[in-house]
């Protein structure tokens, strides 16, 4: 069963919460972060994307960037922008987007649970991205990136968290620039804290990383690197746990630079053996599993996979694997999506317009829109011990960085 812990968060004074809260470090380029931080000296991007405070040509993985992050974090504390909670607490985080709310519990999840497979994964991690987070955590002494985790909902937990939200007003309540509403409650009552801890221990056999595989892996490796110097704080990592019935996964789409020697006509001809192809008069978004939207030469198509290429197993039934095994590898010679520079990824939140833009500009030649993975599929893959291809799931809304930080020193 799952072990979770309250923690004494480093968090903003109420007056600064909206200004501090920033989009996750890994959804912004350095250029986008510079633009977003303009005119806001209090944005947490100064800690998570600290290269914005250094010359533009600075290597984002240089020692100066991590040192600057540490300096900026200390400055935020000294300027009384951030303060540390006086005692370990749980925090309830509600995000509302387009009228749909999801409520998670912000807590420390156990590194032991992660290493023992009770916190389950569905993606491989990349060493260079792990190293970036490891260095950031070790240099700043803080876990600034929240790991987004799902679990099969438990009625008793749902009811307890709902009651906590009714008992008092949220500590933070604001609407961000993207119209997502953020509300956070502090749970500091000892009896309630114990009850929450006990319920997860008794009722939740496993949790599932939805977003943040690199952050979780890095936290575990930091503890291992600290060895005997690791304290209790290094044994947990910053997470927000959401009941799966409140979550929705968006599509995560592909854009490709070339057709591997094919002409558009020969490429479409090759597809006919495995897919039914239908021209569309407007931008097309798949409406069911095993359908794909394809944009090529300013024309949208619907591809429907033939039954013969659908494997009836946990991985084979996934559209992302059907795409890999029947289009990317055999036709486009893209064998590893993690390392091939000819493929890029576009989150569904950006819409079909972004796919058209990348192709029409000449930056890419082909866009493929996928039907979203379901929570049931994600759980099945993780339970089986298998992994999905990279960039298979896109969750919205995103947790904001800076509102709740876990200090390991």
C-alpha positions in Angstrom: 0.0 0.0 0.0 1.0 3.6 -0.6 2.9 5.7 1.9 2.5 9.5 1.7 3.7 12.2 4.0 2.9 15.8 4.9 5.7 18.4 4.3 6.5 21.9 5.3 6.1 23.6 1.9 8.1 26.7 0.8 5.3 28.8 -0.6 4.4 32.4 -1.6 2.9 35.0 0.6 -0.8 35.3 -0.5 -0.3 38.7 -2.2 2.4 37.3 -4.5 0.9 33.9 -5.3 -0.5 34.7 -8.8 2.8 36.5 -9.8 5.0 33.6 -8.5 3.0 30.8 -10.1 4.6 29.8 -13.4 4.0 27.2 -16.0 6.1 24.0 -15.6 9.8 24.4 -16.7 9.5 21.6 -19.3 6.6 23.1 -21.4 8.5 26.3 -22.1 11.6 27.0 -24.2 14.1 29.5 -22.9 12.9 32.1 -25.4 9.3 31.6 -24.3 10.3 31.8 -20.6 12.1 35.1 -21.2 9.0 36.5 -22.9 6.7 35.2 -20.2 8.9 36.6 -17.4 9.1 40.1 -18.8 7.9 42.7 -16.3 7.4 40.1 -13.5 10.4 39.9 -11.1 8.5 37.5 -8.9 7.7 34.7 -11.4 9.1 31.3 -10.3 10.6 31.1 -13.8 13.6 32.9 -12.3 14.3 29.6 -10.4 13.1 26.9 -12.8 14.3 28.6 -16.0 17.1 30.7 -14.5 18.9 31.1 -17.8 16.5 33.9 -18.5 18.7 36.0 -16.1 21.9 35.2 -17.9 23.1 36.2 -21.4 21.0 34.6 -24.2 23.8 32.4 -25.5 24.3 30.7 -22.1 24.2 26.9 -22.3 21.1 26.0 -20.3 23.0 23.1 -18.7 26.0 25.1 -17.7 26.9 25.4 -13.9 26.1 29.1 -14.0 22.4 28.4 -14.7 22.1 26.1 -11.7 24.0 28.5 -9.4 21.7 31.3 -10.6 18.7 29.2 -9.7 20.1 28.8 -6.2 20.8 32.5 -5.9 17.3 33.5 -7.1 15.6 31.0 -4.7 17.5 32.5 -1.8 16.6 36.0 -3.0 12.9 35.2 -3.2 13.1 34.0 0.5 15.1 37.0 1.6 12.6 39.4 -0.1 9.8 37.7 1.7 8.2 36.6 -1.5 8.4 32.9 -0.3 8.3 31.5 3.2 8.4 28.0 4.7 5.4 26.5 6.5 6.0 26.2 10.2 4.9 22.5 10.3 4.3 19.6 7.9 0.9 19.9 6.1 -1.0 18.4 3.3 -2.4 20.8 0.6 -5.5 20.4 -1.6 -5.0 21.8 -5.1 -8.1 22.4 -7.3 -7.7 23.3 -11.0 -10.6 24.4 -13.1 -10.5 24.6 -16.9 -13.4 25.2 -19.2 -15.8 24.5 -16.4 -14.3 21.2 -15.4 -12.6 20.9 -12.0 -10.1 18.3 -10.8 -8.9 18.1 -7.2 -5.6 16.7 -6.1 -3.7 16.1 -2.8 -0.2 17.7 -2.7 2.0 15.5 -0.6 5.4 13.9 -0.3 5.4 10.5 -2.0 7.9 7.9 -0.9 11.1 7.3 -2.8 11.0 3.7 -1.4 7.5 3.2 -3.0 8.9 4.5 -6.3 11.9 2.2 -6.2 9.8 -0.8 -5.1 7.3 -0.3 -8.0 4.3 0.8 -6.0 4.5 4.2 -7.9 4.2 2.9 -11.4 5.6 4.3 -14.6 4.5 4.2 -18.3 7.4 5.9 -20.0 11.2 5.6 -20.2 13.3 8.5 -19.1 16.2 10.2 -20.9 19.5 10.4 -19.1 20.2 14.0 -20.1 16.9 15.2 -18.8 17.4 13.3 -15.6 20.8 14.9 -15.1 19.3 18.3 -15.6 16.8 17.8 -12.7 19.3 16.0 -10.5 21.7 19.0 -10.8 18.9 21.5 -10.2 17.7 19.7 -7.1 21.2 19.2 -5.6 22.3 22.8 -6.3 19.1 24.5 -5.0 18.3 22.0 -2.3 14.7 22.0 -3.5 12.3 20.0 -5.5 10.6 22.7 -7.6 8.8 20.4 -10.1 5.6 18.7 -9.0 5.0 15.1 -10.2 1.5 14.6 -11.5 0.2 11.3 -10.2 -3.1 9.4 -10.6 -4.8 6.7 -8.5 -8.0 4.7 -8.7 -10.4 6.8 -6.7 -11.5 5.8 -3.2 -14.9 7.1 -2.0 -13.6 7.7 1.6 -10.7 9.8 0.3 -13.0 11.8 -2.1 -15.4 12.6 0.8 -12.7 13.6 3.2 -11.0 16.0 0.8 -14.4 17.4 -0.2 -15.1 18.1 3.5 -11.8 19.8 4.0 -12.6 22.2 1.1 -16.0 23.0 2.6 -14.6 23.8 6.1 -12.6 26.9 5.1 -11.7 29.2 2.3 -8.7 28.4 0.0 -5.3 30.0 1.0 -4.7 30.9 -2.7 -7.4 31.6 -5.3 -6.6 33.2 -8.6 -7.2 32.8 -12.4 -4.1 32.6 -14.5 -3.5 34.2 -17.8 -4.7 31.0 -19.6 -8.1 31.2 -17.7 -7.3 28.2 -15.5 -8.6 28.8 -12.0 -6.2 27.7 -9.2 -7.4 27.1 -5.6 -5.2 25.7 -2.8 -6.2 24.8 0.7 -3.8 24.1 3.6 -4.6 21.0 5.7 -2.8 21.5 9.0 -5.1 19.7 11.5 -3.2 16.8 13.0 -6.2 14.5 13.1 -7.1 15.1 9.5 -3.5 14.7 8.4 -3.3 11.3 10.1 -6.6 10.2 8.6 -5.5 11.1 5.1 -2.2 9.3 5.6 -3.9 6.2 7.0 -6.6 6.1 4.2 -3.9 6.0 1.5 -2.0 3.3 3.4 -5.1 1.2 3.7 -7.0 1.8 0.5 -4.6 2.7 -2.3 -2.4 -0.2 -3.5 -0.5 1.7 -6.2 -0.3 5.1 -7.8 0.6 6.0 -11.4 2.9 8.7 -12.7 0.8 10.7 -15.3 3.3 13.5 -15.9 6.8 13.9 -14.4 8.7 10.7 -15.0 12.0 12.6 -15.1 11.2 14.6 -11.9 10.4 11.3 -10.0 13.5 9.5 -11.3 15.7 12.4 -10.4 14.4 12.6 -6.9 15.3 9.0 -6.3 18.8 9.4 -7.8 19.4 12.4 -5.6 18.6 10.4 -2.5 20.9 7.6 -3.7 23.7 10.1 -4.4 23.4 11.6 -0.9 23.8 8.2 0.6 24.3 8.4 4.4 23.9 12.2 4.1 20.3 11.8 3.0 17.8 13.1 5.5 14.1 12.3 5.8 13.2 15.1 3.4 15.2 13.4 0.7 13.2 10.3 1.1 10.1 11.9 -0.3 9.4 13.8 -3.5 6.9 16.5 -4.4 3.7 15.1 -5.9 0.0 15.9 -6.4 -2.2 12.8 -6.4 -5.5 13.0 -8.4 -8.3 10.4 -8.5 -8.4 9.0 -12.0 -12.1 9.6 -12.5 -11.4 13.4 -12.5 -8.7 13.3 -15.1 -8.8 13.7 -18.8 -5.9 13.0 -21.2 -5.5 15.1 -24.4 -4.0 14.0 -27.7 -0.3 14.3 -28.1 0.5 14.7 -31.8 3.4 14.2 -34.2 5.0 16.4 -36.9 7.6 15.0 -39.3 10.2 16.8 -41.3 10.4 14.6 -44.4 8.8 11.6 -46.1 11.9 9.5 -46.2 12.2 9.7 -50.0 8.5 9.3 -50.7 6.4 11.8 -52.7 3.1 12.7 -51.1 1.4 10.5 -53.7 3.6 7.4 -53.1 3.3 7.9 -49.3 -0.5 7.9 -49.4 -0.4 4.9 -51.8 1.7 2.9 -49.3 -0.7 3.7 -46.5 -3.6 2.1 -48.4 -2.5 -1.4 -47.5 -3.0 -0.8 -43.8 -5.5 2.1 -43.6 -8.7 3.2 -45.1 -8.0 6.8 -46.3 -10.8 9.5 -46.5 -10.2 13.0 -47.6 -11.6 15.7 -45.3 -12.8 19.2 -46.3 -11.7 20.8 -43.0 -9.2 20.2 -40.2 -9.8 16.7 -38.9 -9.6 15.4 -35.3 -10.1 11.6 -34.7 -13.4 10.7 -33.1 -12.6 7.1 -32.1 -9.8 4.8 -31.2 -7.7 3.5 -34.2 -8.4 6.7 -36.3 -5.7 9.2 -37.2 -5.8 12.7 -38.6 -3.2 13.3 -41.3 -2.2 16.7 -42.8 -0.2 16.8 -45.9 0.0 19.3 -48.8 -2.7 21.5 -47.2 -5.1 18.5 -47.2 -6.5 16.7 -44.2 -7.3 13.0 -44.3 -8.8 10.5 -41.9 -6.9 7.2 -41.6 -8.7 4.2 -40.1 -6.6 1.3 -39.2 -7.5 -2.1 -40.7 -8.2 -4.8 -38.2 -5.3 -6.9 -39.4 -2.7 -4.5 -37.9 -4.4 -4.1 -34.5 -2.8 -6.5 -32.0 -5.0 -7.6 -29.1 -2.5 -7.0 -26.3 -1.9 -4.1 -23.9 0.6 -2.3 -26.1 -0.5 -3.5 -29.5 -3.9 -1.9 -29.1 -2.5 1.5 -28.5 -2.8 3.9 -31.4 0.7 5.3 -30.7 2.1 1.8 -31.3 0.0 1.3 -34.4 1.5 4.5 -35.7 5.0 3.4 -34.8 4.8 -0.1 -36.3 2.9 0.7 -39.5 3.9 4.2 -40.5 6.9 5.6 -38.6 9.2 2.6 -38.8 8.4 1.0 -42.1 7.6 4.1 -44.2 9.5 7.0 -42.6 12.4 5.1 -41.0 11.8 6.7 -37.6 12.7 3.9 -35.3 13.2 5.7 -32.0 10.9 8.7 -31.3 13.1 9.7 -28.3 16.2 10.3 -30.4 15.2 10.9 -34.0 15.5 14.6 -34.9 13.1 14.3 -37.8 10.1 14.0 -35.5 8.7 16.5 -33.0 5.7 16.5 -30.7 2.8 19.0 -30.3 0.5 18.9 -27.3 -3.2 18.7 -28.0 -3.8 22.0 -26.0 -2.2 23.8 -29.0 -5.0 22.6 -31.3 -5.0 21.6 -35.0 -4.1 25.1 -36.1 -0.6 24.6 -34.6 -0.2 21.4 -36.7 -1.3 23.2 -39.9 1.1 26.1 -39.1 4.1 23.8 -38.7 3.4 22.1 -42.1 2.3 25.2 -44.0 5.4 27.1 -42.9 7.6 24.4 -44.4 9.2 23.6 -41.1 7.5 20.2 -41.3 6.0 18.2 -44.1 3.5 16.0 -42.3 1.3 16.2 -39.2 -0.4 13.3 -37.5 -3.2 13.9 -35.0 -3.9 10.9 -32.6 -6.9 9.9 -30.6 -6.1 10.4 -26.9 -4.9 7.5 -24.7 -7.4 6.7 -22.0 -6.7 6.4 -18.2 -7.7 2.7 -18.5 -5.0 2.2 -21.1 -2.4 4.1 -19.1 -3.2 1.9 -16.0 -3.1 -1.3 -18.0 0.3 -0.5 -19.5 1.8 0.5 -16.2 0.3 -2.6 -14.4 1.8 -4.8 -17.0 5.3 -3.4 -16.5 5.4 -2.2 -20.1 6.1 1.3 -21.3 4.4 3.5 -23.9 6.4 5.4 -26.6 7.6 8.8 -25.4 5.1 11.7 -25.4 2.1 9.5 -25.4 -0.1 11.5 -22.9 -0.8 15.2 -22.5 -2.6 16.2 -19.3 -4.3 19.6 -18.9 -4.6 21.7 -16.9 -1.0 21.8 -15.7 0.1 22.3 -12.1 1.8 25.6 -11.6 5.4 25.7 -10.3 6.3 27.9 -7.3 3.1 27.6 -5.3 4.4 24.6 -3.3 8.1 23.7 -3.2 9.7 20.8 -1.2 13.0 21.6 0.4 15.3 18.6 0.9 18.0 20.5 2.9 
